[in-house]
Amino acid sequence: MSPEPVICSLFLFLSGVLFWLASTTVINLEKKNLYAYFSIGVLTLTSLLFAFFSWIGQENLLSISRFPFRIFYPAIFLLILIPYGWYFIIAWFLGLLQGRTFYKVLAYVLGISQIFACILIFIKGSNYGWEVSIYDFWISIPISFRSSYIIYVFLCVILSLVGLLNFKVTSRVFTEIARYRSVPYLKAVCILLLAVIGCVSLLFLGESLGIAPDPVVLSLSNPNPLYVYLILIEILVTIAILLLGQTLVSYEFLTGRILPQIGLKKEWRIVLLLAGSVSVVYIVFSLLGYRVAEILLASNYSFLLSRMFALRQSKRSNFRRNESLQSVLFFESLPESRTVFEEKFDFVCQRILNSSKSLLVSETSSPFLSKIILSYPNVEETYEPKLQHRVFDPERSIFYMSGEDSFEYSIAVGIEETNGIKGTLFLGPKLDGGLYAEEEIELAKTATLWILNGILQLETNQTLSELQRKHIREQRISDHKTRQILHDEILPELHSGILNLNENSGREKIKEHLRSLTELHGKISGFLRELPDIRSELARIGMIPVFQNLLDSDFSKENIIRNIEPGFPELADKLPPDLQEAVYYSFREALRNAIKFSSSSKEAISLSFFQKSGLRIEIKNAVRPNSESESTGQGLKIHSALLKIFGAGLNLEFQDKKIAIVNITIPIP
């Protein structure tokens, strides 16, 4: 059996894999500039070079040696360009072309060298007619040009390896870590390419140096040495390209994007299976005597091109406004049930993202907003993926998920808004096995943030309605108590004094009844003093003195430590009266809760008043075990909702379930 079908099948395999690498880089490229397009062009041209070799290799070796050398011009020029392309790709990927004149100068020198070599080849070829074969042209190439080419290729590879050996991580962002982790793969590729250079050196210079006879010259009588060289070079190049593909799959080599690991690996497996199947089909048909390279090449490239354009169109279509997304983000009025938002979340995961599973977890720390957990499909999750050991990219707020505790989620998207809403959206692999486009991630962030905002507004409305009902009940109780005191205590005495004045006209009796009316007047005045107007007190003496009076009157027996930053009283007194009153009642409620659930009456309660980046009141105390579950937090929820109306907030946090911290944040007008 001739090894020619195997050699051509390997070229066919490499052409398909390289074209997939180029198309994947096009679709997922982070920064589209001249450097990136040149790298993509090198990958594409290398794929076409291998496709040319697989096509022309259908002829036997003797027939190929008789072909006119000029039809090999494109292949010769590409063999000069590709080593420079590898150096350029590595230098660009590692960022060596930015701000480092040494590597820039090398890029220019090597670029000029290859242009000069191509011109020499063209001038030398113009001296021959069309009847000169590639075999005769090979014999006529002088040793100086052959040795110059070997040195040029060696410099391109060795300089790339030096850049990889000297690469250091400058920051902890995901793209830098991905570069660092891809370096061992790229070093291995360079070492394999050095081995290829060694084989090519023996092929080019072996006879001239007296090491080995020229296998091309011997091929007319004994082609086996040339077959050995070609197969060995192909095996080394195949391993190098497989490592290059694995680097792209694992660490986004050349793309710079955060891509889902599971989806990209599946794409890689499909391409390897497809390219391998094409190679096997080629071998089978070649053994049967059929020429099928053209058909297989056309089918392979057509499939990869159609898939590339389909994925690209899918990415672009996400920019367009569609009715599906509009139905999610727009309502004529706010829904009255949380179920509506759960259905919208399912719609986003199923129709827009095409996700196999998703989990939305809110991280907002507030007694007013309860923790939100939405899952798709609607199965109650008893776990949450861990993020503390994940690599995080701050530019895109994306976590790269892997490992046992990822629970089959591939990426996690951080969601945050300026009003304090925080959350994480966990996404599993897509149902079609494809990749999440960056536009899809942005749509998911927008939709889920809107869902969290909607649930917040819904709970705000419910809490404010409850606050209104409670206020009405308290007002009714207060009015009833006032009427009861006036009716049962004050009015009878006043009525009795009036009757006595009418029945007794003596001076002494009148004086006695006047004393009774004076005492009754004092009772009414005292009753009115028991119902003070907090707003007028805040306006008269200021917020801090009112707080001090509250501590002295209602909490005088408690061990309270105060810490007031300079400047806080002045800024607090400039707040609007409504906001001052809301802060006062929130402070009183939070302090009552702190005393109620304190671990011991001897434990000190810390009160701190800060004025950096807005006003903040912190109440910190040690709590009894299980006190977190004893309290419903209803009072704090109501006051938190009231503060939110004015742009302020009230947050409750627990440190190791032993320390409770209440923060009242107030914006400075």
C-alpha positions as CSV (number, residue, x, y, z in Angstrom):
1,M,0.0,0.0,0.0
2,S,1.3,3.4,-1.0
3,P,1.5,6.0,1.9
4,E,0.3,8.8,-0.4
5,P,-3.4,8.5,0.7
6,V,-2.4,8.7,4.3
7,I,-0.2,11.8,3.6
8,C,-3.0,13.5,1.7
9,S,-5.6,12.6,4.4
10,L,-3.5,14.3,7.1
11,F,-3.3,17.4,4.9
12,L,-7.1,17.3,4.5
13,F,-7.5,16.9,8.3
14,L,-5.2,19.8,9.1
15,S,-7.0,22.1,6.6
16,G,-10.4,21.6,8.3
17,V,-9.0,22.1,11.8
18,L,-7.1,25.3,10.9
19,F,-10.1,26.8,9.1
20,W,-12.3,26.1,12.2
21,L,-9.7,27.9,14.4
22,A,-9.8,30.9,12.0
23,S,-13.6,31.0,11.8
24,T,-13.9,30.7,15.6
25,T,-11.5,33.5,16.1
26,V,-13.5,35.7,13.7
27,I,-16.8,35.1,15.5
28,N,-15.5,35.5,19.1
29,L,-12.8,38.1,18.6
30,E,-12.5,40.7,21.4
31,K,-10.7,43.5,19.7
32,K,-11.0,43.8,15.9
33,N,-7.9,45.5,14.6
34,L,-5.2,45.0,12.0
35,Y,-3.2,42.7,14.1
36,A,-6.1,40.4,14.7
37,Y,-7.1,40.2,11.1
38,F,-3.6,39.5,10.1
39,S,-3.5,36.5,12.5
40,I,-6.8,35.3,11.2
41,G,-5.5,35.6,7.7
42,V,-2.4,33.5,8.5
43,L,-4.6,30.7,9.9
44,T,-6.9,30.8,6.9
45,L,-4.0,30.8,4.3
46,T,-2.3,27.9,6.2
47,S,-5.6,26.0,5.9
48,L,-5.7,26.7,2.2
49,L,-2.0,25.6,1.8
50,F,-2.8,22.2,3.3
51,A,-5.9,22.0,1.2
52,F,-3.8,22.6,-1.9
53,F,-1.3,19.8,-0.8
54,S,-4.2,17.4,-0.2
55,W,-5.6,18.2,-3.7
56,I,-2.4,17.9,-5.7
57,G,-1.3,14.9,-3.6
58,Q,-3.9,12.8,-5.4
59,E,-1.4,12.4,-8.2
60,N,1.5,10.0,-7.7
61,L,4.9,11.4,-6.7
62,L,6.4,11.0,-10.2
63,S,3.5,13.0,-11.8
64,I,3.8,15.8,-9.2
65,S,7.6,16.1,-9.9
66,R,6.8,16.9,-13.6
67,F,4.3,19.7,-12.8
68,P,5.4,23.2,-13.9
69,F,7.0,24.9,-10.9
70,R,5.0,28.1,-11.4
71,I,1.7,26.5,-10.2
72,F,3.5,26.1,-6.8
73,Y,4.2,29.8,-6.5
74,P,1.4,30.4,-4.0
75,A,2.6,27.4,-1.9
76,I,6.2,28.7,-1.9
77,F,5.1,32.2,-0.9
78,L,2.9,30.8,1.9
79,L,5.8,28.7,3.2
80,I,7.8,31.9,3.5
81,L,4.8,33.8,5.2
82,I,3.7,31.2,7.7
83,P,6.8,31.2,10.0
84,Y,6.6,35.0,10.2
85,G,2.8,34.7,10.9
86,W,3.5,32.4,13.8
87,Y,6.0,34.9,15.3
88,F,3.5,37.7,14.7
89,I,0.6,35.8,16.4
90,I,2.6,35.0,19.5
91,A,4.0,38.6,19.8
92,W,0.5,40.0,19.4
93,F,-1.2,37.6,21.8
94,L,1.4,38.3,24.5
95,G,1.1,42.1,23.9
96,L,4.8,42.3,22.9
97,L,4.0,44.6,20.0
98,Q,2.7,47.3,22.3
99,G,5.3,49.6,23.8
100,R,8.3,47.2,23.2
101,T,10.5,48.5,20.4
102,F,12.7,45.4,20.4
103,Y,9.9,43.1,19.3
104,K,8.5,45.7,16.9
105,V,11.9,46.1,15.2
106,L,12.1,42.3,14.9
107,A,8.7,42.2,13.3
108,Y,9.7,44.8,10.8
109,V,13.0,43.1,10.0
110,L,11.5,39.7,9.6
111,G,8.7,41.1,7.5
112,I,11.1,42.9,5.2
113,S,13.1,39.6,4.9
114,Q,10.2,37.6,3.7
115,I,9.3,40.2,1.2
116,F,12.8,40.2,-0.1
117,A,12.8,36.4,-0.3
118,C,9.6,36.4,-2.3
119,I,11.0,38.9,-4.7
120,L,14.1,36.8,-5.2
121,I,12.0,33.7,-5.9
122,F,9.9,35.6,-8.4
123,I,13.0,37.0,-10.2
124,K,14.7,33.6,-10.3
125,G,11.5,31.9,-11.5
126,S,11.1,34.5,-14.3
127,N,14.3,33.2,-15.8
128,Y,12.7,29.8,-16.4
129,G,10.0,28.9,-18.9
130,W,6.7,27.1,-18.2
131,E,8.3,23.8,-19.2
132,V,10.6,23.7,-16.1
133,S,9.2,21.3,-13.6
134,I,9.2,21.6,-9.8
135,Y,11.8,18.9,-9.6
136,D,14.2,20.8,-11.8
137,F,13.5,24.0,-9.9
138,W,14.2,22.3,-6.6
139,I,17.6,21.1,-7.8
140,S,18.5,24.6,-9.1
141,I,17.9,26.3,-5.7
142,P,21.4,27.3,-4.3
143,I,22.5,26.3,-0.8
144,S,22.7,29.9,0.2
145,F,19.0,30.4,-0.3
146,R,18.2,27.1,1.4
147,S,20.3,27.9,4.5
148,S,18.9,31.5,4.6
149,Y,15.4,30.1,4.7
150,I,16.3,27.7,7.5
151,I,17.8,30.5,9.6
152,Y,14.8,32.7,8.9
153,V,12.3,30.1,10.0
154,F,14.5,29.2,13.1
155,L,14.6,32.9,14.1
156,C,10.8,33.2,13.9
157,V,10.2,30.2,16.1
158,I,13.0,30.7,18.6
159,L,12.1,34.4,19.1
160,S,8.5,33.3,19.7
161,L,9.8,30.8,22.3
162,V,11.9,33.5,24.0
163,G,8.8,35.8,24.3
164,L,6.9,32.9,25.9
165,L,9.6,32.2,28.4
166,N,9.9,35.8,29.5
167,F,6.1,36.4,29.7
168,K,4.9,37.5,33.2
169,V,1.4,38.3,34.4
170,T,0.9,42.0,35.1
171,S,-2.6,41.8,36.7
172,R,-5.1,39.3,38.0
173,V,-7.9,39.9,35.4
174,F,-9.1,36.9,33.6
175,T,-7.5,37.7,30.2
176,E,-4.1,37.9,31.8
177,I,-4.5,34.7,33.7
178,A,-5.8,33.0,30.5
179,R,-2.6,34.2,28.7
180,Y,-0.4,32.8,31.5
181,R,-2.1,29.4,31.5
182,S,-1.9,29.1,27.7
183,V,1.9,29.7,27.7
184,P,2.8,26.1,28.4
185,Y,0.7,24.9,25.5
186,L,2.3,27.5,23.2
187,K,5.8,26.5,24.4
188,A,5.1,23.0,23.5
189,V,3.9,24.1,20.0
190,C,7.2,26.0,19.6
191,I,9.2,23.0,20.6
192,L,7.4,20.8,18.0
193,L,8.0,23.5,15.4
194,L,11.7,23.4,16.2
195,A,11.6,19.6,15.6
196,V,9.9,20.3,12.3
197,I,12.7,22.8,11.4
198,G,15.2,20.0,12.2
199,C,13.5,17.7,9.7
200,V,13.2,20.4,7.1
201,S,16.9,21.2,7.6
202,L,17.9,17.6,6.8
203,L,15.6,17.8,3.7
204,F,17.1,21.1,2.5
205,L,20.8,20.8,3.6
206,G,21.4,17.1,4.3
207,E,23.2,16.4,1.1
208,S,25.1,19.7,1.0
209,L,26.4,19.0,4.5
210,G,27.2,15.4,3.8
211,I,24.8,14.2,6.4
212,A,22.1,12.4,4.3
213,P,21.3,12.2,0.6
214,D,18.6,14.5,-0.8
215,P,15.3,12.5,-0.6
216,V,13.8,14.6,-3.4
217,V,16.5,13.6,-5.8
218,L,16.2,10.0,-4.7
219,S,12.4,10.1,-5.0
220,L,12.5,9.2,-8.7
221,S,14.1,5.9,-8.0
222,N,13.2,5.3,-4.3
223,P,10.4,7.6,-2.9
224,N,10.4,6.0,0.6
225,P,12.9,8.4,2.3
226,L,10.8,11.3,1.1
227,Y,7.6,9.6,2.4
228,V,9.3,9.2,5.8
229,Y,10.2,12.9,5.9
230,L,6.7,14.0,4.9
231,I,4.9,11.7,7.3
232,L,7.2,12.7,10.2
233,I,6.7,16.4,9.5
234,E,3.0,16.0,9.2
235,I,2.8,14.2,12.5
236,L,4.7,16.9,14.3
237,V,2.6,19.6,12.7
238,T,-0.6,17.8,13.5
239,I,0.3,17.5,17.2
240,A,1.2,21.2,17.2
241,I,-2.1,22.3,15.7
242,L,-4.1,20.0,18.1
243,L,-2.3,21.7,21.0
244,L,-3.1,25.1,19.4
245,G,-6.8,24.1,19.2
246,Q,-6.8,22.9,22.8
247,T,-5.3,26.3,23.8
248,L,-8.1,28.1,22.1
249,V,-10.7,25.9,23.7
250,S,-9.3,26.1,27.3
251,Y,-7.9,29.7,27.5
252,E,-9.5,31.7,24.6
253,F,-6.2,31.9,22.7
254,L,-6.5,34.7,20.1
255,T,-10.1,35.6,21.1
256,G,-9.7,37.3,24.5
257,R,-13.3,36.6,25.4
258,I,-14.9,34.7,28.3
259,L,-16.4,31.7,26.5
260,P,-18.3,28.8,28.1
261,Q,-15.9,26.0,28.6
262,I,-18.4,23.2,28.0
263,G,-19.9,24.6,24.8
264,L,-16.5,25.4,23.2
265,K,-15.1,22.0,24.0
266,K,-18.1,20.4,22.4
267,E,-17.6,22.4,19.3
268,W,-13.9,21.3,19.3
269,R,-14.9,17.6,19.6
270,I,-17.4,18.0,16.7
271,V,-14.7,19.6,14.4
272,L,-12.2,16.9,15.2
273,L,-14.7,14.2,14.6
274,L,-15.7,15.8,11.3
275,A,-12.2,16.3,10.1
276,G,-11.2,12.8,11.1
277,S,-14.2,11.4,9.3
278,V,-13.4,13.3,6.1
279,S,-9.8,11.9,6.3
280,V,-11.0,8.3,6.7
281,V,-13.5,8.7,3.8
282,Y,-10.7,10.0,1.6
283,I,-8.4,7.1,2.4
284,V,-11.2,4.6,1.6
285,F,-12.1,6.1,-1.7
286,S,-8.4,6.5,-2.7
287,L,-7.9,2.8,-2.1
288,L,-10.8,2.2,-4.3
289,G,-9.3,4.3,-7.1
290,Y,-11.6,7.4,-6.8
291,R,-10.5,11.0,-6.8
292,V,-12.6,12.7,-4.1
293,A,-10.4,15.4,-2.6
294,E,-12.2,18.2,-4.5
295,I,-15.6,17.0,-3.2
296,L,-14.5,16.5,0.3
297,L,-12.7,19.9,0.4
298,A,-15.7,21.7,-1.0
299,S,-18.1,19.9,1.5
300,N,-15.8,20.6,4.5
301,Y,-15.3,24.3,3.7
302,S,-19.0,24.7,2.9
303,F,-20.0,23.2,6.2
304,L,-17.6,25.3,8.2
305,L,-18.5,28.5,6.3
306,S,-22.2,27.9,6.7
307,R,-21.8,27.3,10.5
308,M,-19.6,30.4,10.8
309,F,-22.1,32.6,9.1
310,A,-25.0,31.1,11.1
311,L,-23.3,31.8,14.4
312,R,-22.3,35.3,13.2
313,Q,-25.9,36.0,12.1
314,S,-27.1,34.7,15.5
315,K,-24.9,37.1,17.3
316,R,-26.0,40.1,15.1
317,S,-29.7,39.2,15.4
318,N,-29.4,39.8,19.2
319,F,-28.8,43.5,18.5
320,R,-32.2,43.9,16.9
321,R,-35.2,44.8,19.0
322,N,-37.7,41.9,18.9
323,E,-41.1,41.3,20.2
324,S,-40.0,38.6,22.5
325,L,-37.7,40.8,24.5
326,Q,-40.2,43.6,24.4
327,S,-42.8,41.4,26.0
328,V,-40.4,40.7,28.8
329,L,-39.3,44.2,29.6
330,F,-42.5,46.2,29.2
331,F,-45.8,46.2,31.2
332,E,-48.7,48.5,31.1
333,S,-48.9,48.3,34.9
334,L,-46.8,46.6,37.6
335,P,-47.9,43.0,38.1
336,E,-49.5,42.2,41.5
337,S,-47.9,38.7,41.8
338,R,-44.3,37.5,41.8
339,T,-45.4,34.6,39.6
340,V,-45.4,36.9,36.6
341,F,-41.7,37.6,37.1
342,E,-40.9,33.9,37.5
343,E,-42.6,33.3,34.1
344,K,-40.6,36.1,32.5
345,F,-37.4,34.5,33.9
346,D,-38.3,31.2,32.4
347,F,-39.0,32.9,29.0
348,V,-35.6,34.6,29.0
349,C,-33.8,31.3,29.7
350,Q,-35.8,29.3,27.3
351,R,-36.5,31.6,24.3
352,I,-33.6,34.1,24.4
353,L,-30.7,32.2,25.9
354,N,-31.7,28.6,25.0
355,S,-30.1,27.5,28.3
356,S,-30.3,24.0,29.6
357,K,-30.5,25.3,33.2
358,S,-30.2,28.7,34.9
359,L,-30.2,30.0,38.5
360,L,-30.7,33.7,39.6
361,V,-29.6,34.5,43.2
362,S,-29.9,38.0,44.7
363,E,-27.2,39.1,47.1
364,T,-28.8,42.3,48.3
365,S,-28.3,42.7,52.1
366,S,-31.4,44.4,53.3
367,P,-34.2,43.5,55.8
368,F,-36.6,45.1,53.3
369,L,-35.7,42.9,50.3
370,S,-35.9,39.2,51.0
371,K,-33.4,36.9,49.2
372,I,-34.6,36.1,45.7
373,I,-33.9,32.7,44.1
374,L,-35.3,31.9,40.7
375,S,-34.4,28.7,38.9
376,Y,-35.0,27.3,35.4
377,P,-36.4,24.7,35.0
378,N,-38.7,25.3,37.9
379,V,-37.0,22.9,40.3
380,E,-36.2,24.0,43.8
381,E,-32.5,24.2,44.1
382,T,-31.0,23.0,47.4
383,Y,-27.5,24.3,46.6
384,E,-25.7,27.3,45.2
385,P,-22.5,27.1,43.1
386,K,-19.5,28.4,44.9
387,L,-17.7,31.5,43.5
388,Q,-15.0,32.2,46.1
389,H,-12.4,30.3,44.1
390,R,-13.5,31.4,40.7
391,V,-11.5,33.5,38.3
392,F,-13.3,36.8,37.8
393,D,-13.1,39.3,34.9
394,P,-14.1,42.7,36.3
395,E,-14.5,44.3,32.9
396,R,-17.5,42.0,32.0
397,S,-18.5,40.8,35.5
398,I,-18.3,37.1,34.4
399,F,-17.1,34.2,36.4
400,Y,-15.5,31.2,34.6
401,M,-17.0,28.0,36.2
402,S,-15.5,24.6,36.4
403,G,-15.0,21.8,39.0
404,E,-17.4,19.7,41.1
405,D,-18.9,22.6,43.0
406,S,-20.0,24.3,39.8
407,F,-23.0,21.9,39.6
408,E,-22.8,21.8,35.8
409,Y,-23.0,25.6,35.4
410,S,-20.5,26.9,32.8
411,I,-20.5,30.6,33.6
412,A,-21.8,33.0,36.2
413,V,-22.7,36.6,35.3
414,G,-22.5,39.3,38.0
415,I,-25.5,41.7,38.1
416,E,-25.3,45.0,39.9
417,E,-27.0,48.4,39.8
418,T,-26.3,51.7,41.4
419,N,-29.4,51.5,43.7
420,G,-27.8,48.6,45.6
421,I,-29.4,45.6,43.8
422,K,-26.9,42.8,43.4
423,G,-27.2,39.2,42.1
424,T,-25.6,36.4,40.2
425,L,-27.0,34.6,37.2
426,F,-25.7,31.1,36.7
427,L,-26.0,29.7,33.2
428,G,-25.6,26.0,32.2
429,P,-24.6,24.8,28.7
430,K,-26.9,25.8,25.8
431,L,-29.3,23.2,24.5
432,D,-27.9,23.3,21.0
433,G,-24.3,22.9,22.3
434,G,-23.3,26.3,21.0
435,L,-21.7,29.3,22.6
436,Y,-23.2,32.2,24.5
437,A,-22.6,35.3,22.5
438,E,-21.6,38.4,24.3
439,E,-24.8,40.1,23.1
440,E,-26.9,37.3,24.7
441,I,-25.0,37.8,28.0
442,E,-25.8,41.5,27.9
443,L,-29.5,40.8,27.1
444,A,-29.6,38.3,30.1
445,K,-28.1,40.9,32.4
446,T,-30.6,43.6,31.3
447,A,-33.6,41.2,31.6
448,T,-32.6,39.7,35.0
449,L,-31.8,43.1,36.4
450,W,-35.2,44.3,35.3
451,I,-36.8,41.2,37.0
452,L,-35.0,41.9,40.2
453,N,-36.1,45.5,40.1
454,G,-39.7,44.4,39.4
455,I,-39.7,42.1,42.4
456,L,-38.2,44.9,44.5
457,Q,-41.0,47.3,43.4
458,L,-43.6,44.7,44.1
459,E,-42.3,44.1,47.6
460,T,-42.0,47.9,48.1
461,N,-45.6,48.4,47.2
462,Q,-46.7,45.6,49.4
463,T,-44.7,46.9,52.4
464,L,-45.9,50.5,51.9
465,S,-49.5,49.3,51.8
466,E,-48.9,47.4,55.0
467,L,-47.2,50.5,56.4
468,Q,-50.3,52.5,55.5
469,R,-52.7,50.0,57.1
470,K,-50.5,49.9,60.2
471,H,-50.5,53.7,60.4
472,I,-54.3,53.8,60.1
473,R,-54.6,51.2,62.9
474,E,-52.2,53.1,65.2
475,Q,-54.0,56.4,64.4
476,R,-57.3,54.8,65.3
477,I,-55.9,53.4,68.5
478,S,-54.3,56.7,69.4
479,D,-57.6,58.6,68.7
480,H,-59.5,56.1,70.8
481,K,-57.1,56.4,73.7
482,T,-57.3,60.2,73.5
483,R,-61.1,60.1,73.5
484,Q,-61.1,57.6,76.3
485,I,-58.9,59.8,78.5
486,L,-60.9,62.9,77.7
487,H,-64.2,61.1,78.2
488,D,-63.4,59.1,81.3
489,E,-61.1,61.3,83.3
490,I,-61.0,64.9,82.1
491,L,-64.5,65.7,81.0
492,P,-66.2,64.3,84.2
493,E,-64.0,66.4,86.4
494,L,-64.6,69.5,84.3
495,H,-68.3,68.9,84.3
496,S,-68.3,68.3,88.1
497,G,-66.4,71.6,88.5
498,I,-68.9,73.5,86.4
499,L,-71.9,72.1,88.4
500,N,-70.3,72.9,91.7
501,L,-69.7,76.5,90.6
502,N,-73.4,76.8,89.7
503,E,-74.7,75.3,93.0
504,N,-72.3,77.1,95.4
505,S,-71.9,80.8,95.2
506,G,-69.7,81.2,98.3
507,R,-66.3,82.8,97.9
508,E,-64.4,80.0,99.6
509,K,-66.2,77.4,97.4
510,I,-65.4,79.3,94.3
511,K,-61.7,79.4,95.2
512,E,-61.7,75.7,95.8
513,H,-63.4,75.0,92.5
514,L,-60.9,77.3,90.8
515,R,-58.1,75.2,92.2
516,S,-59.7,72.1,90.8
517,L,-60.0,73.7,87.4
518,T,-56.4,74.7,87.6
519,E,-55.3,71.2,88.4
520,L,-57.5,70.0,85.5
521,H,-55.7,72.5,83.2
522,G,-52.4,71.1,84.3
523,K,-53.6,67.5,83.5
524,I,-54.6,68.6,80.0
525,S,-51.2,70.4,79.5
526,G,-49.3,67.3,80.7
527,F,-51.3,65.1,78.4
528,L,-50.4,67.4,75.5
529,R,-46.8,67.3,76.5
530,E,-46.9,63.5,76.4
531,L,-47.7,63.8,72.7
532,P,-44.7,65.8,71.5
533,D,-44.2,66.9,67.9
534,I,-40.9,65.3,66.8
535,R,-40.6,67.4,63.7
536,S,-40.7,70.6,65.6
537,E,-38.1,69.3,68.1
538,L,-35.8,68.3,65.3
539,A,-36.1,71.7,63.7
540,R,-35.6,73.5,67.1
541,I,-32.6,71.7,68.6
542,G,-31.3,69.4,65.8
543,M,-31.0,65.7,65.1
544,I,-28.1,64.8,67.5
545,P,-29.6,66.5,70.5
546,V,-33.0,64.8,69.9
547,F,-31.2,61.5,69.7
548,Q,-29.4,62.4,73.0
549,N,-32.8,63.2,74.6
550,L,-34.1,59.8,73.4
551,L,-31.2,57.9,74.9
552,D,-31.4,59.8,78.2
553,S,-35.2,59.2,78.6
554,D,-36.0,55.8,77.0
555,F,-32.6,54.1,77.2
556,S,-30.9,55.6,80.2
557,K,-30.2,52.2,81.8
558,E,-28.5,50.7,78.8
559,N,-24.7,50.5,78.2
560,I,-24.4,52.5,75.0
561,I,-21.2,53.8,73.5
562,R,-21.4,56.8,71.2
563,N,-19.0,57.8,68.5
564,I,-19.9,61.0,66.4
565,E,-17.6,62.1,63.6
566,P,-17.0,65.8,63.4
567,G,-19.3,67.4,60.8
568,F,-22.2,64.9,61.2
569,P,-24.5,67.2,63.3
570,E,-24.2,70.1,60.8
571,L,-24.9,67.9,57.8
572,A,-27.8,66.1,59.5
573,D,-29.5,69.4,60.4
574,K,-29.6,70.3,56.7
575,L,-31.7,67.3,55.8
576,P,-35.3,67.8,54.8
577,P,-37.8,67.6,57.7
578,D,-39.6,64.6,56.3
579,L,-36.3,62.7,56.0
580,Q,-35.2,63.7,59.5
581,E,-38.4,62.4,60.9
582,A,-38.1,59.1,59.0
583,V,-34.5,58.7,60.2
584,Y,-35.5,59.4,63.8
585,Y,-38.2,56.7,63.9
586,S,-35.9,54.2,62.0
587,F,-33.1,54.9,64.5
588,R,-35.5,54.4,67.5
589,E,-36.8,51.1,66.1
590,A,-33.4,49.7,65.2
591,L,-32.1,50.6,68.7
592,R,-35.1,48.9,70.4
593,N,-34.4,45.8,68.4
594,A,-30.7,45.9,69.3
595,I,-31.6,46.1,73.0
596,K,-34.3,43.5,72.7
597,F,-32.1,40.8,71.1
598,S,-28.8,41.8,72.8
599,S,-26.9,38.8,74.3
600,S,-26.6,40.5,77.7
601,S,-27.6,43.8,79.3
602,K,-24.0,44.2,80.3
603,E,-22.8,44.0,76.7
604,A,-22.2,47.5,75.2
605,I,-24.1,48.6,72.2
606,S,-22.1,50.7,69.8
607,L,-23.6,53.8,68.1
608,S,-21.5,55.4,65.4
609,F,-22.3,58.4,63.2
610,F,-20.2,58.7,60.1
611,Q,-20.3,61.5,57.4
612,K,-18.0,60.2,54.6
613,S,-19.7,59.5,51.2
614,G,-23.0,60.4,52.7
615,L,-24.3,60.1,56.3
616,R,-24.4,56.7,57.9
617,I,-25.6,55.6,61.3
618,E,-24.3,52.2,62.5
619,I,-25.8,50.3,65.4
620,K,-23.7,47.3,66.4
621,N,-24.3,44.8,69.2
622,A,-23.8,41.1,70.1
623,V,-27.0,39.1,69.8
624,R,-28.3,36.0,71.6
625,P,-28.0,32.6,69.8
626,N,-30.9,32.0,67.4
627,S,-32.2,35.6,67.8
628,E,-32.0,36.0,64.1
629,S,-34.8,33.4,63.7
630,E,-36.8,34.8,66.6
631,S,-37.4,38.2,65.0
632,T,-39.6,38.7,61.9
633,G,-37.9,42.0,61.2
634,Q,-41.3,43.5,60.3
635,G,-40.6,46.8,62.0
636,L,-37.3,47.2,60.2
637,K,-38.9,46.3,56.9
638,I,-41.5,49.1,57.3
639,H,-38.9,51.7,58.2
640,S,-36.6,50.5,55.4
641,A,-39.4,51.0,52.9
642,L,-40.1,54.4,54.4
643,L,-36.5,55.5,54.1
644,K,-36.3,54.2,50.5
645,I,-38.9,56.8,49.5
646,F,-36.4,59.5,50.3
647,G,-33.4,57.7,48.7
648,A,-32.1,56.5,52.0
649,G,-31.7,52.9,53.2
650,L,-31.6,50.5,56.1
651,N,-29.5,47.3,56.0
652,L,-29.2,44.5,58.5
653,E,-26.2,42.2,58.5
654,F,-25.0,39.4,60.8
655,Q,-21.4,38.6,61.3
656,D,-21.0,34.8,62.1
657,K,-24.6,35.0,63.5
658,K,-23.1,36.6,66.7
659,I,-22.9,40.3,65.8
660,A,-25.8,42.3,64.4
661,I,-25.0,45.5,62.4
662,V,-27.7,47.9,61.3
663,N,-26.7,50.6,58.9
664,I,-28.9,53.6,58.1
665,T,-27.5,55.3,55.0
666,I,-28.7,58.8,54.2
667,P,-27.8,60.7,51.0
668,I,-26.5,64.3,51.5
669,P,-28.7,66.7,49.6
